[in-house]
């Protein structure tokens, strides 16, 4: 008899096909009233498949008394109530490592784009600025090679970004709660001092309550009018209102943003600024990486239900 699995929302077609073939799967998002469905049928399911953007709450778990395992498509843990899962003995899996390269690549893309004014230059060419007599020449940009890079969070992805930046001969320091054992880059215990020191500040720390608005107005002021910020972590890590004010007032040089506080809503004030690059949360968005994430999501679920072991169990809450 197949294990009954509840799928929170739509996933990659290849993953959905594997889930349907292996398990008795039901799509919660197909219900007109998902909460009513959970109340009536939540007790039938022992597995839950979700994504980092959707997660699972304690209230949802409470409506699934037979729930044994949650498998999440993504690396973010802030919308997964790990404490509630731990208290119930529910295993939680996620998809680290397989997206390190693509997220690090995009961090470098954003850094290069906003500093070298690539998207701005593209707009300049498209609107005829290059060929129209009397239009001002395109302004000079900021050199990236050899610049000072500060990284907020030196986990798997942060270290991968640092290695990429080494190819640009950047001087690298990082901030985290404690030094990372074996890391060849200098640890800066003060986030303010890291921001004051660097030319580019890349944010790649975990989301959640512990890092909410970690990057605040004080940090942005320390970064200063020649400093750029790149966020490929979670929108909640930056005080978005403070960031908008700093960009509008030109108290920082620019920003490359893949994530926002209230996705998919983006502050409208940013739309008219040429010193900002805005992306729709696509850091892991390549065919290869999303397929690897799908495979890991399936393997975590199947591995636990088959022999009680996951490839990538989520870390236990402190």
N, C-alpha and C positions, 0 to 999 in steps of 0.2 A: 504494500500500500504506500502511495506517495505521501511525502510530508506536505502538509498544508502551509503555504507561504502567502503572506500578504505583501503586496507591492504598493508602496506609497504613491508613486507617480510614474510617469513615462520615463523610460531609460533607453539606452541604445537598442535598436531593433535586434542586433545580434545577441545582446545579453537577454532581452526578453524572450527570444526564441529558445535559448538554453534553459532559462528558468522554467518555461512552459513545458519543455521536453522532459525535464528532470523532476519537477515538483508539480503539485496541485496548486497553481498560482492564481490569485485573484487581485485585480487592480482596484485599490481603494479609491483612486481618483475618478473611476468610472461611475461611482455612486453619486446620486443626486444629493444625498445627505450623508457624507462620510462618517460623521459622528454617530448618527442613528445606526448606521451599518455596524460600526464598532461596538456599540452598545448591544446590538442583537447577535452579532456573529464573532466578536473579537475572541471569544473563548475557543474558537475552532482552530486557531493558527498557532504554530510553534516557531515560525520564522517570520522576520520582517525585513524587507529590502527597501532601502531608502537612498537618499543622496545627501551630500554635505549641505546643500541649500535648503533641504526640507527637514532632515533630521528626524528625531523622535522625542516626544516629551514624556515626562513621568505619567501624565494623565492618559496618554495613549497606551503606555505599558500597563497601566492599571486596568485597562479594559481588555487586556489580553493575558488572562491568568495562566495560560499554558505556554506563553512566550519563552523560548530558550535562547534565541540568537537573533541579533540584528546585524545585517551586513550593509554597510554604507558605501556608496559610490562617491569617492572623494576623500580628500585628506583633512578637511576641516572638521573639527570636533565640537565647535561651540554650540551647534544646534542639536547635539546628541546629549541627552541627560545621562552622563556616565555614572554619576553618583546614584541615581535611581536604578540604573541597570545593575550596578555592583551590589546594591542592597537586595536586589531580587535574585542575584546569581545569574543574570542574563549576560551572555557573551556578546561582545561588540567587535566587529571587524571593520577596517577601513582600508584605504589604498595608498599607503605611503610609498616612497622610493620610485615607483614607476613614472611619476610626473616630475621628478626633480629637474631633469634636463630641460623640458619644455618651459617650465616656470622660470628657471634661471635664464634661459634664452630670451624670454619675453622681458624679463627685468632689464637685461642689457639692451634690448630693442628700445624700450621706453627711455632708458637713460640716454642712448644715442639720439633718439628721435627728438626729445625735448631740448637737449643741449645743442645739437646741430641743426635744429629747427626744420627737420625733414618734412613733417606734415604741414607746417606753415609754408615752407617753400613749395610744396606740391600745390597748395591752395593759390599761392602767388602765380604760379605758372598757369594753372587752370583758368584763372580769371583774367588772364592776358597781361599781367603785370610786367612780364619779361619783354613783351613785344610792343607795349604801348608807349609811344613817345611821351616824355614828361613825367612818367611814373618813377618814383624813387627806386634806386637799386635795392635789391634784397639785402637786408642788414646782416652784419657779421654774426657768427654763432660762437659757441663756447667749445673749446677743445676738451675731449674726454681722456685721451691717452695721457698717462702720467698724472692725472688728477687724484685727489684724495677721496676715497670711498669709505663711508661709514655704513655698516650693515647692522640693522636692528633685528637680532635673532640669528643665531648661528647653528641652526639645526641642519638637517640634510640639505634642504634647498639653499639655505644661507651659505653653506660651505661650497655648494656647487656654483653659486653666483661669485663667490670670492675667487674660485679657480678660473672662471671665465674672465673676471676682471684682471687677474694676473697676466693674461695675454695682452692686456692693454697697458701693462706696466703701471697699474694704479697702486698707490699707497693705501693699504687696507687696514682698518681697525673695525672692531665690532663691539656691540653692547648686548649683554645678556645678564640674567640674574647671577650667574657665576661663570668663571672662565671655562671654556670647553677644553677638556683634556686632550692634549696632542695637537691642538690647533696652532698653526704656524703664525697666525696673525695676532696682533696686539689686542688684548681685551681692555675696553674702556668701561670702568664701573659706572661712570656718570653719563647718562643719556644726553644731558645738556652739554657736557664738554665734548662728546662725540659730535653733536650737531654743530657746535661752534668750530670744531676742527675741520670738518669735512667740506668738500665741494658738492658731493652727491650723497644723499641719505636714502638708502634702500630699506624698506620696511618689509620683513618677511617673518615676523614673529607670529605665534599662534593668536587666534581670536579668542573671544569669550570675556567674561566679567573681569578677569585678572589683567587684561591689557586694554580694556575700553578707554579710549581717548589717551592712551599712553603718549601719543604724539599730540601735544597741546600747543597753545599759543606760545608758551615759554620756550618750547623746543623749536618751534618755527622761527621765533625771533632770534634764537641762538644760531640757527642755520643761516639766516641773514639774506640780504638782497642779492648776493651772488651764488646762493646755494639752491640746489634742486632737490626735490623729493620724489621718490618713486615708491608706489605702494602696490605690491603683488601679494599682500597678506589677506587681511579682511578689512572692509570699510570701517568697522567699528574701532579699529586701532587708532585711527586719526580722528581728532575732533574736526568734523567736516566743516562746521560753521567757522571755526578758527582758520582752517585752511583756506576757505573761500575768501575771508577777509584779508589774509596774508597775500593771496594771489592778486586780488583786486587792487590792494594798496601797494603792490610790488615790494612787499617786505621780504619776499623770497623770489628767486629768479624764475622758477617754473616748477611744474609737476607733471609726472607721468603716472596716470591712474588706471588700474585695471579693475578696481573694486571700489564700492561706495557703501555708505551707511544704510541706505534704504533702497537697495536694488529692486527693480531696474530704474528707480528714480535717480536722476543726476541733477545737482543744483543748476538751475538755469543760468545763474551768473557766470558759470564756467564756459558756456557755449560761445561767448563772444571773445574769449581770451585766446590770444595766439601763443601764449607761453604755457599752455596746458594741452596734453595729449590724453584723450579719453577713449577707453576701450571697454567693451561690454563683457567683462569678466571672462576672458578667453585664454588665460595663461596656460592652461593644460589643453587648450583646444586644437590639438592636431589629431589626425586620424589614428596615427600610431599610438599616441599616449592614451586617448580615450578608449581604444580597444584594449590596451593593457590594463586600464582601470576596470573595464567591464570584466575582463578575465579574472582579475583579482577579487572583484566583488563576488563573482560566482564561486571561485575557489574557496574563499573564506566561508561562504554559506555551506557549500557541499562538504568541505573538510570537517566543519564542526558537526554537521548532522550525520556524517559517516563515521567519524572516529573521535569526535570531540576536540579536534585540533584545527586552528586557523593558521593561514599563512601570515596574516598581519593583524593580530589582536590590538585593539586600541589600548593605549596606556591607562592604567588605573588612576582615578583622581587622587590628588594628594590628601 
